[in-house]
Amino acid sequence: MDYNTIRVLLVDDDEDDYVLTRDWFLDQGNSFELEWVASYDAALTAIAQNRHDVYLLDYRLGDRNGLELLREAMLRGCNAPMILLTGQGDHEIDVEAMKAGAADYLEKSQITAYALERSIRYALERKRTEQKIREQAALLDVATDAICVQALDSTILFWNKGAERLYGWTAADALGTKASELLYVDVPPQLTAAQKIVVSQGEWRGQLAQITQSGAEVIVESRWTLVRNEQGQPKSILVVNTDITEKKQLEAQFLRAQRMESLGTLASGIAHDLNNILAPILMTAQLLETQVHDERSQRLLPILIANAKRGAALVKQVLSFAKGLEGKRSVLQLRHIISEIKQITKETFPKSIEICIDVPQSLWTISGDATQLHQVLMNLCVNARDAMLEGGTLTISAENLEVDQSYVRKNLDAKVGSYVVLTIADTGCGIPPEVMDRIFEPFFTTKEIGKGTGLGLSTVIGIVKSHGGFVNVASEIGKGTRFQIYLPAVEAVEMVEVENLELPQGHGELILVVDDEAPIRETTKTSLETYNYRAVTASNGIEAVALYAEYRDEVSVVITDMLMPAMDGPTTIRTLQKMNPMVKVIAVSGLASKDKMNTIAAAGVKSFLSKPFTTQELLQTIDGILHPNKQISSTTQLHTLF
């Protein structure tokens, strides 16, 4: 707006008043440009043309009056300031004029050139300020952040559209209420401290946990600035809140993943050493079982074998958490596994627990290990049972889900694609928030000593991750817990295999056994010789290469550990392949991780044994690699990569 020349429209039915006003403006030089209309209708026409900066309206306009004109002009969208001119100085009319939106009112008998000019300029300045405030308010409403102004007692004075979107309360709901009551169930000490800091230092920033209208919790990055009055005294607080709930959730997932990775590295190292200890114990006990026939030994050896296997199973649970076990992958329909679990739970769980199953016939198939997924379901169902000591409902359901990019942004382990979602929900006691972040850690348990190893959920997360999936957990104290297992779906036909436990015999073939652990070398050699194989042993890769050069024409299969000093397994395999591209190798390791499997596969190895292995597994794997055209049993497939 150009205030050098102010365009004024005078609406007055008295020509003498027009002349007087004109003369006043002429005395001001070129500051004002005056136009005059004498009737109500002419005034409406002129106002509609929007050519003037300010309007002077006489109250008396024949049958109508200036107050009516002011109201009608504003209804038609006039934004320019209007000043009402009254002849009698009627206070009630003046009050009504201000309520109707008049910028000012002047009594004609008291008007001077100076008073008129001041009134016009003040009216224009106020209009310009109001316009600026509206523009700024519009910008605040466009902002994605939640912006509000609070009085020093936390009463909300301003509430932008961003705050409405974040919290759910409209400005009408929020204005006049206290933020401490609206956004918090219990006022945290941090909030009181923030108010003291902002008053003393002028600003504060930090993170706050707040609630929305629906009761959901949000985490905000909050920035407070103290607003002062003209005298420099604290007047109010400008608060800008940025929603970081999703960011904090991802940070928590990332930190949890880092902690689990560190624990996994530690657990895998321990498991490797335990496997090397258990392997010779298990094989020696099985050999003694076939050779010792006195009654006492026949009683004790099965106990030794059973406990060695139990220890091996425990180690495998740790490894399934630490690195993920590959196991036997085949196309599966989860309906069958859920059906088995339903039968087991109905037969073994207390009658006070109601079992509900909801699985659609159109459920997609997945690629996985049936035994491991069975273990996942049982672990979760047993935990649900233990959470419902006084009874409740256990619900097992499954559904198809297409995961999109929006979902991926909120879940660190998710990828875009098709998933089968398996849900195990209970109505039990729930998981406390302080425990939630630790539930997947190995050996962490809230159960009494002797009632749980703390490996159940760590096994679940390891198995699910090894299947390319991820887990989501939601729990509320006193209302129950829901575990959701996401497994990638595949388009394939389900295959059912029949297990064959026939124990094959050798025919004098020479086997080269390579391992840096002497007990494993000797027990493996003895086991092979017991079942009609010949065996030579090497303690590292260098010895293995030398022995293979000596017995090259006789060695049928090389069994080599992957972690050895001097020359490790992969290097040994590559060296032997240079000597004989057709060499047959069985890789052995106590760390059956996906990465390890990929390394072995990259070396061209077709078969793998996970420590500690039984004599049966050893013999069937050798038989499978020596006789590839022979029908392969499901047990052998546990140790075959392709």
GUVONU-262782 format. One record per residue (C-alpha): residue number from 1; residue in one letter; x, y, z negated. Coordinates in steps of 0.2 Angstrom, whole numbers, plus 5000, padded with zeros to 4 digits. Each point is the difference from the previous one (the first is absolute). Example, Ala and Ser with C-alpha at 12.3 -4.5 7.8 and 13.67 -1.06 7.14 Angstrom:
<lumlos>
seq; type; c1; c2; c3
1; a; 5062; 4978; 4961
2; s; 5006; 5017; 5003
</lumlos>
This chain:
<lumlos>
seq; type; c1; c2; c3
1; m; 5000; 5000; 5000
2; d; 5007; 5017; 5005
3; y; 4997; 5012; 4985
4; n; 5007; 5015; 5009
5; t; 4983; 5003; 5007
6; i; 4985; 4994; 4990
7; r; 4984; 4997; 5010
8; v; 4985; 5004; 4989
9; l; 4982; 4998; 5004
10; l; 4988; 5011; 4990
11; v; 4982; 4994; 4999
12; d; 4989; 5015; 4994
13; d; 4984; 5007; 5005
14; d; 5005; 5018; 4995
15; e; 5010; 5009; 5013
16; d; 5006; 5013; 4987
17; d; 5008; 4986; 4990
18; y; 5008; 4994; 5016
19; v; 5007; 5018; 5004
20; l; 5007; 5001; 4982
21; t; 5009; 4983; 5001
22; r; 5007; 5004; 5018
23; d; 5007; 5016; 4993
24; w; 5008; 4991; 4986
25; f; 5008; 4988; 5012
26; l; 5006; 5014; 5011
27; d; 5009; 5007; 4986
28; q; 5010; 4984; 4999
29; g; 5007; 5002; 5017
30; n; 5000; 4985; 5011
31; s; 4999; 4987; 4986
32; f; 4982; 4997; 5003
33; e; 4988; 4997; 5015
34; l; 4982; 5002; 4995
35; e; 4985; 4994; 5009
36; w; 4982; 5003; 4995
37; v; 4983; 4991; 5002
38; a; 4984; 5006; 4992
39; s; 4989; 4984; 4999
40; y; 5000; 4983; 4992
41; d; 4998; 4991; 5017
42; a; 5014; 5010; 5009
43; a; 5011; 4996; 4985
44; l; 4998; 4982; 5002
45; t; 5004; 5001; 5019
46; a; 5015; 5010; 4997
47; i; 5006; 4988; 4986
48; a; 4997; 4985; 5011
49; q; 5013; 5008; 5012
50; n; 5014; 4998; 4987
51; r; 5009; 5016; 5005
52; h; 5002; 5008; 4983
53; d; 5012; 4998; 4985
54; v; 4987; 5006; 4987
55; y; 4982; 5004; 4998
56; l; 4992; 5014; 4990
57; l; 4982; 4996; 4997
58; d; 4987; 5013; 4993
59; y; 4988; 4991; 4988
60; r; 4985; 5009; 5007
61; l; 4996; 4996; 5019
62; g; 4982; 5004; 5003
63; d; 4989; 4984; 4996
64; r; 5016; 4990; 4997
65; n; 5015; 5003; 4989
66; g; 5019; 4997; 5000
67; l; 5000; 4986; 4988
68; e; 4989; 4990; 5012
69; l; 5011; 5004; 5014
70; l; 5015; 4995; 4990
71; r; 4993; 4983; 4997
72; e; 4994; 4997; 5017
73; a; 5017; 5005; 5008
74; m; 5009; 4988; 4989
75; l; 4988; 4986; 5004
76; r; 5004; 5004; 5018
77; g; 5019; 4997; 4997
78; c; 5006; 5018; 4997
79; n; 5017; 5000; 4991
80; a; 5005; 5018; 5000
81; p; 4998; 5009; 4983
82; m; 4983; 5010; 4997
83; i; 4998; 5014; 4988
84; l; 4983; 5005; 4994
85; l; 4995; 5019; 4999
86; t; 4987; 5004; 4987
87; g; 4991; 5016; 4997
88; q; 4994; 4998; 4982
89; g; 5014; 4990; 4992
90; d; 4988; 4986; 4996
91; h; 5010; 4987; 4989
92; e; 4989; 4985; 5004
93; i; 5002; 5003; 5019
94; d; 5019; 5002; 4998
95; v; 5001; 4983; 4991
96; e; 4989; 4992; 5013
97; a; 5011; 5007; 5013
98; m; 5016; 4992; 4992
99; k; 4991; 4984; 4998
100; a; 4995; 5000; 5018
101; g; 5019; 5002; 5005
102; a; 5002; 5019; 5002
103; a; 5018; 5006; 4999
104; d; 4995; 5015; 4990
105; y; 4986; 5012; 4997
106; l; 5000; 5019; 4999
107; e; 4988; 5013; 4994
108; k; 4997; 5013; 5014
109; s; 5000; 5015; 4988
110; q; 5017; 4995; 4993
111; i; 5009; 4996; 5017
112; t; 5015; 5010; 5004
113; a; 5012; 4998; 5015
114; y; 5013; 4993; 4989
115; a; 4988; 4988; 4991
116; l; 4993; 4993; 5017
117; e; 5017; 4998; 5007
118; r; 5006; 4990; 4984
119; s; 4985; 4989; 5000
120; i; 5002; 4996; 5018
121; r; 5019; 4996; 4999
122; y; 4997; 4990; 4984
123; a; 4986; 4990; 5008
124; l; 5011; 4996; 5015
125; e; 5015; 4995; 4989
126; r; 4989; 4988; 4990
127; k; 4993; 4993; 5016
128; r; 5018; 4997; 5006
129; t; 5005; 4992; 4984
130; e; 4985; 4989; 5000
131; q; 5004; 4994; 5018
132; k; 5018; 4996; 4995
133; i; 4993; 4990; 4985
134; r; 4988; 4991; 5011
135; e; 5014; 4996; 5012
136; q; 5012; 4994; 4986
137; a; 4986; 4989; 4993
138; a; 4997; 4993; 5017
139; l; 5018; 4995; 5001
140; l; 4999; 4993; 4983
141; d; 4985; 4989; 5006
142; v; 5010; 4994; 5015
143; a; 5014; 4994; 4989
144; t; 5001; 4982; 4996
145; d; 5006; 5003; 4983
146; a; 4988; 5002; 4985
147; i; 5001; 5018; 4995
148; c; 4991; 5008; 4985
149; v; 5002; 5015; 4989
150; q; 4998; 4997; 4981
151; a; 4997; 5012; 4986
152; l; 5012; 4998; 4985
153; d; 4988; 4989; 4991
154; s; 4999; 4988; 5016
155; t; 4983; 5007; 5006
156; i; 5000; 4998; 5019
157; l; 4998; 5016; 5009
158; f; 5004; 4995; 5018
159; w; 4998; 4983; 5008
160; n; 5005; 4997; 5019
161; k; 4994; 4987; 5013
162; g; 5016; 4990; 4997
163; a; 4995; 4998; 4982
164; e; 4982; 4995; 5005
165; r; 5008; 4987; 5011
166; l; 5012; 4993; 4988
167; y; 4989; 5000; 4984
168; g; 4983; 4998; 5007
169; w; 4992; 5015; 4990
170; t; 4994; 5015; 5010
171; a; 5004; 5017; 4996
172; a; 4983; 5003; 4992
173; d; 5003; 4985; 4989
174; a; 5018; 5005; 4995
175; l; 4999; 5019; 4997
176; g; 4997; 5005; 4982
177; t; 5005; 4983; 4993
178; k; 5017; 4996; 4992
179; a; 5013; 4990; 5010
180; s; 5005; 4991; 4984
181; e; 4983; 4993; 4999
182; l; 4996; 4997; 5019
183; l; 5017; 4992; 5005
184; y; 5005; 4990; 4985
185; v; 4992; 4987; 4989
186; d; 5011; 5004; 4986
187; v; 5011; 5016; 5000
188; p; 5018; 4994; 5002
189; p; 5014; 5008; 4989
190; q; 5008; 5005; 5017
191; l; 4986; 5011; 5004
192; t; 5001; 5010; 4984
193; a; 5019; 5001; 5002
194; a; 4998; 5006; 5018
195; q; 4988; 5014; 4995
196; k; 5013; 5007; 4987
197; i; 5014; 4999; 5013
198; v; 4990; 5009; 5013
199; v; 4996; 5014; 4988
200; s; 5017; 5002; 4994
201; q; 5010; 4997; 5016
202; g; 4988; 5005; 5013
203; e; 4999; 4983; 5009
204; w; 5000; 4982; 4998
205; r; 5000; 4984; 5011
206; g; 4999; 4982; 4997
207; q; 4989; 4984; 5003
208; l; 4983; 4998; 4992
209; a; 4988; 4985; 5000
210; q; 4982; 5006; 5002
211; i; 4983; 4993; 5004
212; t; 4988; 5004; 5014
213; q; 4981; 5001; 4999
214; s; 4999; 4982; 5004
215; g; 5011; 4995; 4986
216; a; 5015; 4995; 5011
217; e; 5017; 5005; 4994
218; v; 5011; 5011; 5011
219; i; 5018; 5006; 4997
220; v; 5004; 5018; 5005
221; e; 5016; 5010; 5002
222; s; 4994; 5016; 4991
223; r; 5007; 5017; 5001
224; w; 4994; 5014; 4989
225; t; 5003; 5019; 5001
226; l; 4995; 5013; 4988
227; v; 4990; 5014; 5006
228; r; 5001; 5017; 4991
229; n; 4989; 5015; 4999
230; e; 5005; 5018; 5004
231; q; 5007; 5002; 4983
232; g; 5011; 4985; 5002
233; q; 4990; 4989; 4988
234; p; 4996; 4982; 5004
235; k; 4983; 4999; 5008
236; s; 4998; 4983; 5009
237; i; 5010; 4985; 5007
238; l; 5001; 4996; 5018
239; v; 5000; 4980; 5002
240; v; 5005; 4991; 5016
241; n; 4999; 4981; 4999
242; t; 5006; 4988; 5014
243; d; 4993; 4983; 5000
244; i; 5015; 4987; 4998
245; t; 4990; 4985; 4995
246; e; 5004; 4990; 5016
247; k; 5018; 5006; 4999
248; k; 5001; 4994; 4981
249; q; 4992; 4983; 5005
250; l; 5013; 4998; 5013
251; e; 5014; 5005; 4989
252; a; 4994; 4987; 4987
253; q; 4999; 4987; 5013
254; f; 5018; 5004; 5006
255; l; 5007; 5000; 4982
256; r; 4992; 4984; 4996
257; a; 5007; 4992; 5016
258; q; 5017; 5006; 4996
259; r; 4999; 4993; 4982
260; m; 4993; 4984; 5007
261; e; 5014; 4999; 5013
262; s; 5013; 5002; 4986
263; l; 4992; 4987; 4989
264; g; 4999; 4989; 5016
265; t; 5019; 5002; 5003
266; l; 5004; 4995; 4982
267; a; 4987; 4985; 5000
268; s; 5007; 4993; 5016
269; g; 5018; 5000; 4994
270; i; 4994; 4990; 4984
271; a; 4989; 4989; 5011
272; h; 5015; 4996; 5011
273; d; 5011; 4994; 4986
274; l; 4985; 4990; 4992
275; n; 4997; 4991; 5017
276; n; 5018; 4995; 5000
277; i; 4999; 4993; 4983
278; l; 4983; 4991; 5003
279; a; 5004; 4992; 5017
280; p; 5013; 4987; 4994
281; i; 4989; 4997; 4984
282; l; 4985; 4996; 5011
283; m; 5009; 4989; 5012
284; t; 5010; 4991; 4987
285; a; 4984; 4996; 4990
286; q; 4992; 4993; 5016
287; l; 5015; 4989; 5004
288; l; 5001; 4993; 4982
289; e; 4981; 4996; 5001
290; t; 5004; 4988; 5015
291; q; 5015; 4993; 4992
292; v; 4996; 4999; 4981
293; h; 4987; 4987; 4995
294; d; 5000; 4999; 4981
295; e; 4984; 5004; 4992
296; r; 5006; 5015; 4990
297; s; 5008; 5008; 5016
298; q; 4984; 4997; 5009
299; r; 4991; 5010; 4987
300; l; 5012; 5014; 4999
301; l; 5005; 5003; 5018
302; p; 4983; 5005; 5006
303; i; 5000; 5013; 4986
304; l; 5016; 5007; 5006
305; i; 4995; 5000; 5018
306; a; 4983; 5009; 4995
307; n; 5008; 5013; 4990
308; a; 5014; 5003; 5013
309; k; 4986; 5002; 5013
310; r; 4991; 5012; 4988
311; g; 5015; 5010; 4998
312; a; 5002; 5001; 5019
313; a; 4982; 5005; 5002
314; l; 5003; 5014; 4987
315; v; 5015; 5006; 5011
316; k; 4990; 5000; 5015
317; q; 4987; 5011; 4992
318; v; 5014; 5012; 4996
319; l; 5006; 4999; 5018
320; s; 4983; 5003; 5007
321; f; 4999; 5016; 4990
322; a; 5018; 5005; 5004
323; k; 5001; 4997; 5018
324; g; 4985; 4991; 5006
325; l; 5000; 4982; 5005
326; e; 4996; 4996; 5018
327; g; 4993; 4982; 4997
328; k; 4989; 4992; 5013
329; r; 4991; 5012; 5012
330; s; 4984; 4994; 5009
331; v; 4984; 5008; 5005
332; l; 4988; 5000; 4985
333; q; 4982; 5003; 4997
334; l; 4999; 5007; 4982
335; r; 4982; 4994; 4998
336; h; 5007; 4982; 4998
337; i; 5012; 5006; 4986
338; i; 4987; 5010; 4991
339; s; 4988; 4985; 5001
340; e; 5014; 4989; 4991
341; i; 5002; 5014; 4987
342; k; 4981; 5001; 4997
343; q; 5000; 4982; 4996
344; i; 5014; 5000; 4988
345; t; 4994; 5016; 4991
346; k; 4982; 4993; 4998
347; e; 5007; 4984; 4993
348; t; 5013; 5007; 4988
349; f; 4995; 5018; 4995
350; p; 4988; 5003; 4986
351; k; 4982; 4999; 5004
352; s; 4998; 5017; 4993
353; i; 5009; 5007; 5016
354; e; 4989; 5001; 5015
355; i; 5009; 4997; 5017
356; c; 4994; 5010; 5015
357; i; 5007; 4996; 5017
358; d; 4997; 5012; 5015
359; v; 5009; 4995; 5016
360; p; 4993; 5003; 5018
361; q; 5000; 4987; 5013
362; s; 5008; 5012; 5012
363; l; 5016; 5002; 4989
364; w; 5015; 5002; 5010
365; t; 5015; 4988; 4999
366; i; 5017; 5003; 4993
367; s; 5017; 4993; 5002
368; g; 5007; 4993; 4983
369; d; 5005; 4987; 4988
370; a; 4984; 4991; 4993
371; t; 5009; 4995; 4984
372; q; 5007; 5017; 4996
373; l; 4983; 5009; 5004
374; h; 4991; 4987; 4989
375; q; 5013; 5004; 4986
376; v; 4996; 5019; 5002
377; l; 4981; 4997; 4998
378; m; 5002; 4989; 4985
379; n; 5012; 5012; 4991
380; l; 4987; 5014; 5003
381; c; 4985; 4989; 4995
382; v; 5009; 4994; 4984
383; n; 5004; 5018; 4995
384; a; 4982; 5005; 5003
385; r; 4994; 4985; 4989
386; d; 5012; 5006; 4986
387; a; 4993; 5018; 5001
388; m; 4982; 4993; 4997
389; l; 5002; 4991; 4984
390; e; 4981; 5003; 4996
391; g; 4994; 4996; 5017
392; g; 4997; 5011; 5016
393; t; 5000; 4999; 5019
394; l; 5014; 4995; 5011
395; t; 4997; 5005; 5018
396; i; 5011; 4993; 5014
397; s; 4996; 5009; 5017
398; a; 5008; 5002; 5017
399; e; 4997; 5012; 5014
400; n; 5008; 5006; 5017
401; l; 5008; 5017; 5000
402; e; 5008; 5011; 5013
403; v; 5013; 5011; 4992
404; d; 5002; 5017; 5008
405; q; 5013; 5013; 4999
406; s; 4991; 5010; 4986
407; y; 5000; 4984; 4989
408; v; 5019; 4998; 5004
409; r; 5004; 5017; 4993
410; k; 4993; 4996; 4983
411; n; 5008; 4982; 4999
412; l; 5019; 4998; 5001
413; d; 4999; 4982; 5006
414; a; 4986; 5001; 5012
415; k; 5001; 5000; 5019
416; v; 4988; 5003; 5013
417; g; 4991; 4985; 5005
418; s; 4987; 4986; 4996
419; y; 5000; 4993; 4983
420; v; 4990; 4987; 4990
421; v; 4997; 5007; 4982
422; l; 4998; 4988; 4986
423; t; 4992; 5007; 4984
424; i; 5000; 4992; 4983
425; a; 4990; 5011; 4988
426; d; 4996; 4997; 4982
427; t; 4989; 5008; 4986
428; g; 5013; 4998; 4987
429; c; 5010; 5011; 4988
430; g; 5009; 5010; 5013
431; i; 5019; 5004; 5002
432; p; 5006; 5015; 4989
433; p; 5008; 5014; 5011
434; e; 5016; 4999; 4991
435; v; 5001; 4982; 5005
436; m; 4995; 5002; 5018
437; d; 5017; 5005; 5007
438; r; 5008; 4985; 4993
439; i; 4988; 4985; 5004
440; f; 5010; 4994; 5015
441; e; 5017; 5000; 4990
442; p; 5007; 4982; 4998
443; f; 4998; 4994; 4982
444; f; 4990; 5014; 4994
445; t; 4984; 4994; 4991
446; t; 4988; 5007; 4987
447; k; 4995; 4982; 4995
448; e; 5006; 4992; 4984
449; i; 5017; 4990; 5000
450; g; 4997; 4983; 5008
451; k; 4984; 5005; 5009
452; g; 5008; 5007; 5016
453; t; 5017; 5002; 5009
454; g; 4996; 5017; 5007
455; l; 5004; 4993; 5018
456; g; 4982; 4999; 5006
457; l; 4998; 5017; 5007
458; s; 5018; 5001; 5006
459; t; 4997; 4985; 5009
460; v; 4984; 5007; 5008
461; i; 5009; 5016; 5006
462; g; 5015; 4990; 5007
463; i; 4989; 4987; 5010
464; v; 4989; 5014; 5007
465; k; 5014; 5011; 5005
466; s; 5009; 4985; 5008
467; h; 4983; 4998; 5010
468; g; 5002; 5018; 5006
469; g; 4986; 5005; 4989
470; f; 4997; 5012; 4985
471; v; 4990; 5001; 4984
472; n; 4989; 5013; 4993
473; v; 4994; 5000; 4982
474; a; 4987; 5010; 4991
475; s; 4995; 4998; 4982
476; e; 4989; 5008; 4986
477; i; 5001; 4996; 4982
478; g; 4985; 4991; 4994
479; k; 4993; 4998; 5018
480; g; 5012; 4989; 5009
481; t; 5013; 4998; 5013
482; r; 5000; 4998; 5019
483; f; 5015; 4993; 5010
484; q; 5000; 5002; 5019
485; i; 5011; 4990; 5010
486; y; 5003; 5006; 5018
487; l; 5007; 4987; 5012
488; p; 5003; 5003; 5019
489; a; 4987; 4992; 5011
490; v; 5005; 4989; 5015
491; e; 4991; 4994; 5015
492; a; 5003; 4982; 5001
493; v; 4992; 4983; 4997
494; e; 5002; 4992; 4983
495; m; 5010; 4984; 4999
496; v; 4999; 4987; 4987
497; e; 5015; 4988; 4997
498; v; 5001; 4983; 4991
499; e; 5013; 4997; 4988
500; n; 5012; 4985; 5002
501; l; 5011; 4996; 4985
502; e; 5010; 4985; 5008
503; l; 5018; 5001; 4995
504; p; 5012; 4997; 5015
505; q; 5016; 4990; 4999
506; g; 5016; 5004; 5009
507; h; 5010; 4989; 5012
508; g; 5018; 5003; 4995
509; e; 5000; 5018; 5007
510; l; 5014; 5012; 4993
511; i; 4994; 5015; 4991
512; l; 5011; 5015; 4996
513; v; 4995; 5008; 4984
514; v; 5007; 5018; 4997
515; d; 4997; 5008; 4983
516; d; 5011; 5009; 4987
517; e; 4991; 4992; 4986
518; a; 5009; 4983; 4996
519; p; 4984; 4992; 4991
520; i; 4989; 5004; 5015
521; r; 5013; 4993; 5012
522; e; 5002; 4984; 4991
523; t; 4982; 4997; 4996
524; t; 4995; 5004; 5018
525; k; 5014; 4988; 5006
526; t; 4994; 4986; 4988
527; s; 4982; 5002; 5006
528; l; 5004; 4999; 5018
529; e; 5011; 4984; 4997
530; t; 4986; 4992; 4990
531; y; 4988; 5002; 5015
532; n; 5012; 4993; 5013
533; y; 5010; 5016; 5006
534; r; 5018; 5003; 4999
535; a; 5006; 5017; 4993
536; v; 5015; 5011; 4999
537; t; 5001; 5016; 4990
538; a; 5008; 5017; 5001
539; s; 5001; 5014; 4986
540; n; 4999; 5015; 5012
541; g; 4999; 5004; 5019
542; i; 5019; 4999; 5003
543; e; 5000; 4982; 4994
544; a; 4984; 4996; 5010
545; v; 5008; 5006; 5016
546; a; 5015; 4990; 4997
547; l; 4990; 4984; 4996
548; y; 4989; 5003; 5015
549; a; 5015; 5001; 5011
550; e; 5006; 4983; 4993
551; y; 4983; 4991; 5001
552; r; 4992; 5010; 5014
553; d; 4995; 4984; 5010
554; e; 4992; 4992; 4985
555; v; 4991; 5014; 4991
556; s; 4981; 4999; 5004
557; v; 4994; 5015; 4988
558; v; 5009; 5014; 4990
559; i; 4991; 5005; 4984
560; t; 5007; 5017; 4995
561; d; 4997; 5012; 4986
562; m; 4998; 5018; 5005
563; l; 5008; 5008; 4986
564; m; 5019; 4995; 4998
565; p; 5017; 5008; 4996
566; a; 5013; 5000; 5014
567; m; 4988; 4998; 5014
568; d; 4981; 5001; 4998
569; g; 4987; 4990; 5008
570; p; 4996; 5011; 5015
571; t; 5018; 5002; 5005
572; t; 5003; 4981; 4998
573; i; 4985; 4996; 5011
574; r; 5006; 5012; 5013
575; t; 5018; 4992; 5000
576; l; 4993; 4983; 5001
577; q; 4989; 5005; 5015
578; k; 5015; 5006; 5009
579; m; 5008; 4983; 4997
580; n; 4984; 4991; 5006
581; p; 4985; 5010; 5006
582; m; 4989; 4985; 4997
583; v; 5004; 4998; 4982
584; k; 4985; 4996; 4988
585; v; 5000; 5010; 4985
586; i; 4989; 5001; 4984
587; a; 5001; 5016; 4991
588; v; 4999; 4999; 4981
589; s; 4997; 5015; 4988
590; g; 4993; 5004; 4983
591; l; 4993; 5016; 5007
592; a; 4987; 4996; 5012
593; s; 4996; 5018; 5005
594; k; 4993; 5006; 5016
595; d; 5016; 5009; 5004
596; k; 5010; 4984; 4997
597; m; 4988; 4991; 5011
598; n; 5003; 5012; 5014
599; t; 5019; 4999; 4998
600; i; 4999; 4981; 5001
601; a; 4988; 5001; 5015
602; a; 5012; 5012; 5009
603; a; 5014; 4988; 4998
604; g; 4990; 4987; 5010
605; v; 4996; 4989; 4985
606; k; 4984; 4991; 5001
607; s; 4998; 4992; 4982
608; f; 5002; 5007; 4983
609; l; 5000; 4993; 4982
610; s; 4996; 5010; 4985
611; k; 5009; 4996; 4984
612; p; 4997; 4990; 4990
613; f; 4993; 4987; 5012
614; t; 4995; 4982; 4996
615; t; 5008; 4985; 5008
616; q; 4984; 4997; 5010
617; e; 5001; 5018; 5007
618; l; 5018; 4997; 5005
619; l; 4997; 4984; 5009
620; q; 4985; 5006; 5009
621; t; 5008; 5016; 5006
622; i; 5016; 4990; 5006
623; d; 4988; 4987; 5009
624; g; 4990; 5014; 5008
625; i; 5016; 5008; 5008
626; l; 5007; 4983; 5005
627; h; 4984; 4994; 5008
628; p; 4991; 5016; 5007
629; n; 4988; 4990; 5010
630; k; 4994; 4990; 4985
631; q; 4983; 5006; 4992
632; i; 5004; 5013; 4987
633; s; 4992; 4999; 4983
634; s; 4993; 5016; 4992
635; t; 5013; 4998; 4986
636; t; 5014; 5001; 5014
637; q; 4992; 5015; 5007
638; l; 5003; 5009; 4983
639; h; 5018; 5000; 5005
640; t; 4999; 5003; 5019
641; l; 5002; 5018; 5006
642; f; 4992; 4997; 5017
</lumlos>
